[in-house]
Amino acid sequence: MKKIDLKKHLFCFVKFTLLIFLAVVSFSFSADQKTSGGDFKDCTKGEVNDFYTTPLRTFEFNGIIIGGLICNDLWANPACTTLPDTHLTQQLSNMGARIIFHAVNGGRSDSELSNIFWDYHSTNLRVRAMAGAVWIVTADNSYPLNLRSSSPSGVINPEGKWVCETEAKGVQYFSYTIEIEY
């Protein structure tokens, strides 16, 4: 059994998250497949055409295959995209990924719609972890501090259970040891 102690590698995850938020996609763990944005009247226009993408890929980290996704590339929220759901977590799982790191910078407010999206994101993360039999480590930004983030942050196991979850508001830190069996 191989253990990944996120305490030891928290800096790597924070660095990964910052790189994604700075749009350094070429250095990040995954290609941003651009499943968000677009013109809802003409899905050939919009954000999907404005950014460079690279093929979906995995990486080896301490002998374990990992992958990464950016925000809506994981859950393909139909209210936020004109493109089809390409099930990228399942694709990464099929490529051998055992852990998927997920960086989020979602919109938020104190509206009922934000509550609906929170539930959608939480359930979607759990279902995709189960479907791909993968661990998902996810983190959303925390600003503004007075509002709940757009999605939960923490760790979901391959059975779809939250094994580590942060508070929904404010700056939060977490660590969790993931044990991977070979």
MIDOSE-1310 file (N, C-alpha, C; in nm, 2 decimals, decimal comma, always signed):
residues 182
mkki	+0,09/-0,12/+0,00/+0,00/+0,00/+0,00/+0,09/+0,12/+0,00; +0,06/+0,21/-0,09/+0,14/+0,34/-0,10/+0,05/+0,45/-0,04; +0,12/+0,54/+0,04/+0,05/+0,65/+0,11/+0,09/+0,78/+0,05; +0,00/+0,87/+0,02/+0,03/+1,00/-0,02/-0,02/+1,09/+0,10
dlkk	+0,08/+1,15/+0,16/+0,05/+1,24/+0,27/+0,04/+1,38/+0,22; -0,09/+1,44/+0,21/-0,11/+1,57/+0,16/-0,04/+1,68/+0,24; -0,01/+1,65/+0,37/+0,06/+1,74/+0,46/+0,19/+1,77/+0,39; +0,26/+1,67/+0,35/+0,39/+1,68/+0,29/+0,39/+1,75/+0,16
hlfc	+0,28/+1,74/+0,09/+0,27/+1,79/-0,05/+0,17/+1,90/-0,06; +0,13/+1,96/+0,05/+0,04/+2,07/+0,04/+0,09/+2,19/-0,04; +0,22/+2,21/-0,03/+0,28/+2,32/-0,11/+0,26/+2,29/-0,26; +0,28/+2,17/-0,30/+0,26/+2,13/-0,44/+0,12/+2,16/-0,48
fvkf	+0,02/+2,13/-0,40/-0,12/+2,15/-0,43/-0,15/+2,30/-0,44; -0,10/+2,38/-0,34/-0,12/+2,52/-0,34/-0,05/+2,58/-0,47; +0,07/+2,54/-0,50/+0,14/+2,59/-0,62/+0,05/+2,56/-0,74; +0,00/+2,43/-0,75/-0,08/+2,39/-0,86/-0,20/+2,48/-0,87
tlli	-0,27/+2,51/-0,76/-0,39/+2,59/-0,76/-0,36/+2,73/-0,81; -0,25/+2,79/-0,75/-0,21/+2,92/-0,79/-0,18/+2,93/-0,94; -0,11/+2,83/-0,99/-0,07/+2,83/-1,13/-0,20/+2,83/-1,22; -0,30/+2,75/-1,18/-0,42/+2,74/-1,26/-0,49/+2,88/-1,25
flav	-0,50/+2,94/-1,13/-0,57/+3,06/-1,12/-0,49/+3,17/-1,20; -0,37/+3,16/-1,22/-0,29/+3,25/-1,30/-0,29/+3,22/-1,45; -0,36/+3,11/-1,48/-0,38/+3,07/-1,62/-0,25/+3,02/-1,69; -0,17/+2,96/-1,61/-0,05/+2,90/-1,66/-0,08/+2,76/-1,70
vsfs	-0,17/+2,74/-1,79/-0,23/+2,61/-1,83/-0,12/+2,52/-1,88; -0,02/+2,57/-1,95/+0,08/+2,48/-2,01/+0,16/+2,41/-1,91; +0,17/+2,47/-1,78/+0,25/+2,40/-1,68/+0,16/+2,33/-1,58; +0,03/+2,34/-1,59/-0,06/+2,28/-1,49/-0,07/+2,13/-1,52
fsad	-0,14/+2,06/-1,43/-0,15/+1,92/-1,44/-0,23/+1,87/-1,56; -0,33/+1,95/-1,60/-0,41/+1,91/-1,71/-0,43/+2,03/-1,81; -0,48/+1,99/-1,92/-0,52/+2,09/-2,02/-0,66/+2,14/-1,98; -0,68/+2,27/-1,98/-0,81/+2,32/-1,96/-0,89/+2,29/-2,09
qkts	-0,98/+2,21/-2,08/-1,06/+2,16/-2,20/-1,16/+2,27/-2,25; -1,17/+2,37/-2,17/-1,27/+2,48/-2,20/-1,41/+2,43/-2,22; -1,46/+2,37/-2,11/-1,60/+2,33/-2,12/-1,69/+2,44/-2,06; -1,63/+2,55/-2,03/-1,71/+2,66/-1,98/-1,71/+2,78/-2,08
ggdf	-1,81/+2,87/-2,06/-1,81/+2,99/-2,14/-1,88/+2,96/-2,27; -1,87/+3,05/-2,36/-1,94/+3,03/-2,49/-2,06/+3,12/-2,51; -2,10/+3,13/-2,63/-2,22/+3,21/-2,66/-2,33/+3,11/-2,67; -2,43/+3,12/-2,59/-2,54/+3,03/-2,58/-2,63/+3,03/-2,71
kdct	-2,62/+3,13/-2,79/-2,69/+3,13/-2,92/-2,60/+3,07/-3,03; -2,47/+3,08/-3,01/-2,38/+3,02/-3,11/-2,26/+2,96/-3,04; -2,26/+2,83/-3,02/-2,16/+2,76/-2,94/-2,03/+2,76/-3,00; -2,01/+2,81/-3,12/-1,88/+2,81/-3,18/-1,81/+2,94/-3,15
kgev	-1,87/+3,03/-3,07/-1,81/+3,16/-3,03/-1,79/+3,16/-2,88; -1,70/+3,24/-2,84/-1,68/+3,27/-2,69/-1,55/+3,21/-2,64; -1,55/+3,19/-2,51/-1,42/+3,16/-2,44/-1,36/+3,03/-2,50; -1,44/+2,94/-2,55/-1,38/+2,82/-2,60/-1,28/+2,84/-2,71
ndfy	-1,29/+2,96/-2,78/-1,20/+2,99/-2,89/-1,09/+3,08/-2,85; -1,09/+3,13/-2,72/-1,00/+3,24/-2,68/-0,87/+3,18/-2,61; -0,87/+3,06/-2,57/-0,76/+3,01/-2,50/-0,70/+2,88/-2,56; -0,57/+2,87/-2,54/-0,50/+2,75/-2,60/-0,53/+2,63/-2,51
ttpl	-0,55/+2,52/-2,57/-0,57/+2,40/-2,50/-0,47/+2,29/-2,54; -0,44/+2,20/-2,46/-0,36/+2,09/-2,49/-0,43/+1,96/-2,46; -0,39/+1,85/-2,51/-0,46/+1,72/-2,49/-0,46/+1,69/-2,34; -0,57/+1,62/-2,30/-0,58/+1,57/-2,16/-0,47/+1,48/-2,14
rtfe	-0,41/+1,49/-2,02/-0,29/+1,40/-1,99/-0,29/+1,37/-1,84; -0,21/+1,27/-1,80/-0,18/+1,24/-1,66/-0,04/+1,25/-1,64; +0,00/+1,25/-1,51/+0,14/+1,26/-1,46/+0,16/+1,15/-1,36; +0,29/+1,11/-1,34/+0,33/+1,02/-1,23/+0,39/+1,11/-1,12
fngi	+0,33/+1,09/-1,00/+0,38/+1,16/-0,88/+0,40/+1,06/-0,77; +0,53/+1,04/-0,73/+0,56/+0,94/-0,63/+0,51/+0,80/-0,66; +0,51/+0,77/-0,79/+0,47/+0,63/-0,84/+0,32/+0,62/-0,86; +0,24/+0,73/-0,84/+0,10/+0,72/-0,85/+0,06/+0,81/-0,97
iigg	-0,03/+0,76/-1,06/-0,08/+0,84/-1,17/-0,18/+0,94/-1,12; -0,17/+1,06/-1,15/-0,26/+1,17/-1,11/-0,30/+1,25/-1,23; -0,41/+1,32/-1,22/-0,45/+1,41/-1,32/-0,51/+1,54/-1,26; -0,55/+1,63/-1,34/-0,60/+1,76/-1,28/-0,70/+1,82/-1,38
licn	-0,80/+1,89/-1,32/-0,90/+1,95/-1,40/-0,93/+2,09/-1,34; -0,97/+2,18/-1,43/-1,00/+2,32/-1,39/-1,15/+2,34/-1,39; -1,20/+2,38/-1,27/-1,34/+2,42/-1,26/-1,44/+2,34/-1,33; -1,51/+2,41/-1,43/-1,62/+2,35/-1,50/-1,58/+2,23/-1,59
dlwa	-1,45/+2,21/-1,61/-1,40/+2,09/-1,69/-1,44/+1,97/-1,62; -1,45/+1,97/-1,49/-1,49/+1,85/-1,41/-1,64/+1,83/-1,42; -1,72/+1,93/-1,39/-1,87/+1,90/-1,37/-1,95/+1,95/-1,49; -1,90/+2,02/-1,59/-1,97/+2,06/-1,71/-2,11/+2,11/-1,67
npac	-2,12/+2,21/-1,59/-2,25/+2,26/-1,55/-2,32/+2,32/-1,67; -2,44/+2,26/-1,70/-2,51/+2,30/-1,83/-2,56/+2,44/-1,83; -2,56/+2,51/-1,71/-2,60/+2,65/-1,71/-2,48/+2,74/-1,73; -2,36/+2,68/-1,75/-2,24/+2,76/-1,76/-2,16/+2,72/-1,89
ttlp	-2,21/+2,64/-1,97/-2,14/+2,60/-2,09/-2,24/+2,57/-2,21; -2,18/+2,59/-2,33/-2,26/+2,55/-2,45/-2,21/+2,42/-2,50; -2,11/+2,36/-2,44/-2,04/+2,24/-2,49/-2,09/+2,11/-2,43; -2,07/+2,00/-2,49/-2,12/+1,87/-2,43/-2,03/+1,83/-2,31
dthl	-2,08/+1,75/-2,22/-2,01/+1,70/-2,11/-1,92/+1,58/-2,17; -1,79/+1,60/-2,16/-1,70/+1,50/-2,22/-1,65/+1,40/-2,11; -1,70/+1,41/-1,99/-1,67/+1,32/-1,88/-1,52/+1,30/-1,86; -1,45/+1,42/-1,83/-1,31/+1,42/-1,83/-1,25/+1,34/-1,71
tqql	-1,33/+1,33/-1,60/-1,29/+1,25/-1,48/-1,28/+1,10/-1,52; -1,38/+1,06/-1,60/-1,38/+0,92/-1,65/-1,27/+0,90/-1,75; -1,24/+0,99/-1,83/-1,13/+0,98/-1,92/-1,00/+0,97/-1,85; -0,98/+1,05/-1,75/-0,86/+1,05/-1,67/-0,84/+0,91/-1,60
snmg	-0,96/+0,86/-1,54/-0,96/+0,73/-1,48/-0,92/+0,62/-1,58; -0,97/+0,63/-1,70/-0,94/+0,53/-1,80/-0,79/+0,54/-1,84; -0,73/+0,66/-1,82/-0,59/+0,68/-1,85/-0,50/+0,63/-1,73; -0,56/+0,58/-1,63/-0,49/+0,53/-1,51/-0,48/+0,62/-1,39
arii	-0,54/+0,74/-1,40/-0,53/+0,83/-1,28/-0,60/+0,77/-1,16; -0,54/+0,78/-1,05/-0,59/+0,73/-0,92/-0,64/+0,85/-0,84; -0,58/+0,97/-0,86/-0,62/+1,09/-0,79/-0,63/+1,20/-0,89; -0,74/+1,28/-0,88/-0,76/+1,40/-0,97/-0,76/+1,52/-0,88
fhav	-0,68/+1,61/-0,91/-0,68/+1,74/-0,84/-0,76/+1,84/-0,92; -0,85/+1,92/-0,85/-0,95/+2,00/-0,91/-0,94/+2,14/-0,85; -0,91/+2,24/-0,93/-0,90/+2,38/-0,89/-1,02/+2,45/-0,94; -1,09/+2,53/-0,85/-1,21/+2,59/-0,88/-1,20/+2,74/-0,85
nggr	-1,26/+2,82/-0,94/-1,27/+2,97/-0,91/-1,41/+3,01/-0,95; -1,51/+2,95/-0,88/-1,65/+2,97/-0,92/-1,71/+3,10/-0,87; -1,82/+3,14/-0,94/-1,89/+3,26/-0,90/-1,98/+3,22/-0,78; -2,01/+3,32/-0,70/-2,09/+3,30/-0,59/-2,17/+3,43/-0,55
sdse	-2,28/+3,40/-0,48/-2,36/+3,51/-0,43/-2,44/+3,46/-0,31; -2,53/+3,54/-0,25/-2,61/+3,48/-0,14/-2,75/+3,45/-0,20; -2,76/+3,42/-0,32/-2,89/+3,38/-0,39/-2,92/+3,24/-0,38; -3,05/+3,20/-0,41/-3,09/+3,07/-0,41/-3,02/+2,99/-0,52
lsni	-2,99/+3,06/-0,63/-2,92/+3,00/-0,74/-2,78/+2,94/-0,70; -2,71/+3,02/-0,61/-2,58/+2,98/-0,56/-2,60/+2,85/-0,47; -2,71/+2,84/-0,40/-2,74/+2,72/-0,32/-2,76/+2,60/-0,41; -2,83/+2,62/-0,52/-2,86/+2,51/-0,62/-2,73/+2,47/-0,68
fwdy	-2,64/+2,56/-0,72/-2,51/+2,52/-0,78/-2,42/+2,45/-0,68; -2,43/+2,50/-0,55/-2,35/+2,43/-0,44/-2,39/+2,28/-0,44; -2,52/+2,25/-0,43/-2,57/+2,11/-0,43/-2,53/+2,04/-0,56; -2,54/+2,10/-0,67/-2,50/+2,04/-0,80/-2,35/+2,00/-0,79
hstn	-2,27/+2,10/-0,75/-2,12/+2,07/-0,75/-2,09/+1,96/-0,65; -2,14/+1,96/-0,53/-2,11/+1,86/-0,43/-2,15/+1,72/-0,48; -2,27/+1,71/-0,53/-2,32/+1,58/-0,58/-2,24/+1,54/-0,70; -2,22/+1,63/-0,79/-2,14/+1,59/-0,91/-2,00/+1,54/-0,88
lrvr	-1,93/+1,61/-0,79/-1,80/+1,56/-0,75/-1,81/+1,42/-0,69; -1,91/+1,39/-0,61/-1,92/+1,26/-0,55/-1,95/+1,15/-0,65; -2,04/+1,18/-0,74/-2,08/+1,08/-0,85/-1,96/+1,06/-0,94; -1,89/+1,16/-0,98/-1,77/+1,14/-1,07/-1,66/+1,06/-1,00
amag	-1,64/+1,08/-0,87/-1,54/+1,00/-0,80/-1,58/+0,86/-0,80; -1,71/+0,83/-0,77/-1,76/+0,69/-0,78/-1,75/+0,63/-0,91; -1,79/+0,70/-1,01/-1,80/+0,65/-1,15/-1,66/+0,61/-1,20; -1,56/+0,70/-1,17/-1,42/+0,67/-1,21/-1,34/+0,59/-1,11
avwi	-1,40/+0,56/-1,00/-1,32/+0,50/-0,89/-1,19/+0,57/-0,86; -1,20/+0,70/-0,84/-1,08/+0,79/-0,82/-1,10/+0,87/-0,70; -0,99/+0,92/-0,64/-0,99/+1,02/-0,54/-1,00/+1,15/-0,61; -1,08/+1,24/-0,55/-1,08/+1,38/-0,60/-1,04/+1,47/-0,49
vtad	-0,94/+1,56/-0,51/-0,90/+1,66/-0,42/-0,94/+1,79/-0,48; -1,03/+1,87/-0,42/-1,08/+1,99/-0,48/-1,07/+2,11/-0,39; -1,04/+2,22/-0,45/-1,03/+2,35/-0,37/-1,09/+2,46/-0,45; -1,18/+2,54/-0,39/-1,24/+2,66/-0,45/-1,17/+2,78/-0,38
nsyp	-1,18/+2,89/-0,45/-1,13/+3,01/-0,39/-1,22/+3,06/-0,28; -1,18/+3,14/-0,19/-1,26/+3,18/-0,07/-1,31/+3,32/-0,07; -1,30/+3,39/-0,18/-1,33/+3,53/-0,18/-1,46/+3,56/-0,25; -1,54/+3,65/-0,21/-1,53/+3,73/-0,09/-1,56/+3,64/+0,04
lnlr	-1,49/+3,68/+0,14/-1,50/+3,60/+0,27/-1,63/+3,59/+0,33; -1,72/+3,68/+0,30/-1,85/+3,68/+0,37/-1,95/+3,59/+0,30; -1,92/+3,53/+0,18/-2,00/+3,44/+0,11/-1,95/+3,30/+0,11; -2,04/+3,20/+0,10/-2,00/+3,06/+0,09/-1,94/+3,05/-0,04
sssp	-1,83/+2,96/-0,05/-1,77/+2,94/-0,18/-1,87/+2,87/-0,27; -1,83/+2,86/-0,40/-1,93/+2,81/-0,50/-1,94/+2,65/-0,49; -1,84/+2,59/-0,44/-1,84/+2,44/-0,42/-1,76/+2,40/-0,30; -1,79/+2,28/-0,25/-1,71/+2,24/-0,14/-1,56/+2,22/-0,17
sgvi	-1,48/+2,23/-0,07/-1,34/+2,19/-0,09/-1,30/+2,08/+0,01; -1,22/+1,99/-0,04/-1,18/+1,88/+0,04/-1,14/+1,76/-0,04; -1,16/+1,64/+0,02/-1,11/+1,52/-0,04/-1,23/+1,42/-0,05; -1,26/+1,36/-0,16/-1,36/+1,26/-0,18/-1,30/+1,13/-0,22
npeg	-1,34/+1,02/-0,16/-1,28/+0,89/-0,19/-1,35/+0,82/-0,31; -1,29/+0,71/-0,36/-1,35/+0,65/-0,47/-1,49/+0,59/-0,45; -1,54/+0,59/-0,33/-1,67/+0,55/-0,30/-1,77/+0,67/-0,30; -1,72/+0,79/-0,33/-1,80/+0,90/-0,34/-1,83/+0,97/-0,20
kwvc	-1,75/+0,94/-0,10/-1,77/+1,00/+0,03/-1,67/+1,11/+0,06; -1,72/+1,21/+0,12/-1,63/+1,32/+0,16/-1,56/+1,27/+0,28; -1,42/+1,25/+0,27/-1,34/+1,21/+0,39/-1,27/+1,33/+0,45; -1,27/+1,44/+0,39/-1,22/+1,56/+0,44/-1,29/+1,68/+0,37
etea	-1,36/+1,77/+0,45/-1,43/+1,88/+0,39/-1,41/+2,00/+0,47; -1,38/+2,11/+0,41/-1,35/+2,24/+0,48/-1,48/+2,31/+0,51; -1,47/+2,41/+0,59/-1,59/+2,50/+0,62/-1,62/+2,57/+0,48; -1,74/+2,61/+0,47/-1,78/+2,67/+0,34/-1,74/+2,81/+0,32
kgvq	-1,71/+2,89/+0,42/-1,68/+3,03/+0,41/-1,54/+3,05/+0,47; -1,47/+3,15/+0,41/-1,34/+3,20/+0,46/-1,23/+3,12/+0,41; -1,11/+3,16/+0,44/-0,99/+3,09/+0,40/-0,97/+2,97/+0,49; -0,96/+2,85/+0,42/-0,95/+2,72/+0,49/-0,83/+2,65/+0,44
yfsy	-0,77/+2,57/+0,52/-0,66/+2,48/+0,48/-0,70/+2,34/+0,52; -0,66/+2,24/+0,45/-0,68/+2,10/+0,49/-0,57/+2,01/+0,45; -0,56/+1,90/+0,52/-0,46/+1,80/+0,48/-0,53/+1,66/+0,50; -0,49/+1,57/+0,43/-0,55/+1,43/+0,44/-0,45/+1,33/+0,38
tiei	-0,43/+1,22/+0,44/-0,35/+1,12/+0,39/-0,43/+1,02/+0,30; -0,39/+1,01/+0,18/-0,46/+0,92/+0,08/-0,38/+0,79/+0,08; -0,44/+0,68/+0,11/-0,37/+0,55/+0,10/-0,41/+0,48/-0,03; -0,32/+0,46/-0,12/-0,34/+0,40/-0,25/-0,29/+0,25/-0,24
ey	-0,37/+0,16/-0,27/-0,32/+0,02/-0,28/-0,28/-0,01/-0,42; -0,17/-0,09/-0,43/-0,13/-0,14/-0,57/-0,17/-0,28/-0,59
